[in-house]
């Protein structure tokens, strides 16, 4: 069976702007001893093995070594409480990597799967600012950076990234609190990326 999902995503980590992990394909170390990262994916349209998953949001949180390619990640998945059991199973397969696609390439790096929880999720994205609240587990808001020297106002974009999209908008967080699966941090004022994404397998 095949699947496809399209929508928008954003992330925040505890690196300073701009995160070397993503821009190096995980071959350069993070700015700190550990990388604490949360990624929020909102699926605008999608179908997974015949199940419509449009309108739902998934958040992935992880604690990793500074050099992410070393593996040993602790990773957890937060599922939209609005998802039916069939939708949750479909999205878990996509974002857990079991159904192939971009997340499959990360599964060898996961040392501990911290679990999956279903929580109320609110997600907003106006193209420049991005915000997600996941129960009391995640409260994250970021804004894409626009250089005062850029007359176009289009913002700083970094291309050639590959995951989760080829071109990411760079920014910074205003709020970035995570407390779930035994992982807890506050990354306010740190790196963010955002982009539309389109995955299939």
ChimeraX attribute file (.defattr): number of C-alpha atoms within 10 A of each C-alpha:
attribute: neighborCount
match mode: 1-to-1
recipient: residues
	/A:1	7
	/A:2	11
	/A:3	19
	/A:4	18
	/A:5	21
	/A:6	19
	/A:7	19
	/A:8	20
	/A:9	24
	/A:10	31
	/A:11	27
	/A:12	29
	/A:13	31
	/A:14	24
	/A:15	23
	/A:16	17
	/A:17	18
	/A:18	18
	/A:19	22
	/A:20	17
	/A:21	20
	/A:22	19
	/A:23	17
	/A:24	12
	/A:25	14
	/A:26	15
	/A:27	15
	/A:28	16
	/A:29	21
	/A:30	23
	/A:31	18
	/A:32	13
	/A:33	11
	/A:34	16
	/A:35	22
	/A:36	24
	/A:37	22
	/A:38	25
	/A:39	21
	/A:40	25
	/A:41	24
	/A:42	25
	/A:43	23
	/A:44	15
	/A:45	15
	/A:46	21
	/A:47	19
	/A:48	23
	/A:49	11
	/A:50	12
	/A:51	15
	/A:52	17
	/A:53	23
	/A:54	18
	/A:55	14
	/A:56	24
	/A:57	27
	/A:58	25
	/A:59	24
	/A:60	18
	/A:61	24
	/A:62	21
	/A:63	21
	/A:64	22
	/A:65	18
	/A:66	21
	/A:67	19
	/A:68	23
	/A:69	18
	/A:70	14
	/A:71	17
	/A:72	15
	/A:73	22
	/A:74	21
	/A:75	24
	/A:76	23
	/A:77	23
	/A:78	25
	/A:79	25
	/A:80	24
	/A:81	18
	/A:82	15
	/A:83	21
	/A:84	11
	/A:85	10
	/A:86	13
	/A:87	21
	/A:88	20
	/A:89	14
	/A:90	23
	/A:91	26
	/A:92	18
	/A:93	17
	/A:94	23
	/A:95	20
	/A:96	22
	/A:97	16
	/A:98	13
	/A:99	21
	/A:100	17
	/A:101	18
	/A:102	19
	/A:103	17
	/A:104	15
	/A:105	11
	/A:106	15
	/A:107	16
	/A:108	11
	/A:109	16
	/A:110	18
	/A:111	13
	/A:112	14
	/A:113	15
	/A:114	18
	/A:115	11
	/A:116	16
	/A:117	14
	/A:118	16
	/A:119	18
	/A:120	16
	/A:121	22
	/A:122	15
	/A:123	18
	/A:124	13
	/A:125	17
	/A:126	8
	/A:127	13
	/A:128	16
	/A:129	17
	/A:130	23
	/A:131	21
	/A:132	24
	/A:133	21
	/A:134	23
	/A:135	15
	/A:136	13
	/A:137	19
	/A:138	24
	/A:139	18
	/A:140	26
	/A:141	24
	/A:142	28
	/A:143	23
	/A:144	25
	/A:145	20
	/A:146	18
	/A:147	12
	/A:148	9
	/A:149	7
	/A:150	10
	/A:151	9
	/A:152	9
	/A:153	11
	/A:154	13
	/A:155	16
	/A:156	14
	/A:157	16
	/A:158	13
	/A:159	11
	/A:160	12
	/A:161	14
	/A:162	13
	/A:163	15
	/A:164	20
	/A:165	18
	/A:166	13
	/A:167	18
	/A:168	26
	/A:169	22
	/A:170	24
	/A:171	28
	/A:172	25
	/A:173	25
	/A:174	17
	/A:175	19
	/A:176	27
	/A:177	20
	/A:178	23
	/A:179	14
	/A:180	17
	/A:181	19
	/A:182	9
	/A:183	16
	/A:184	14
	/A:185	15
	/A:186	17
	/A:187	24
	/A:188	18
	/A:189	19
	/A:190	21
	/A:191	24
	/A:192	33
	/A:193	28
	/A:194	29
	/A:195	22
	/A:196	19
	/A:197	21
	/A:198	15
	/A:199	17
	/A:200	16
	/A:201	13
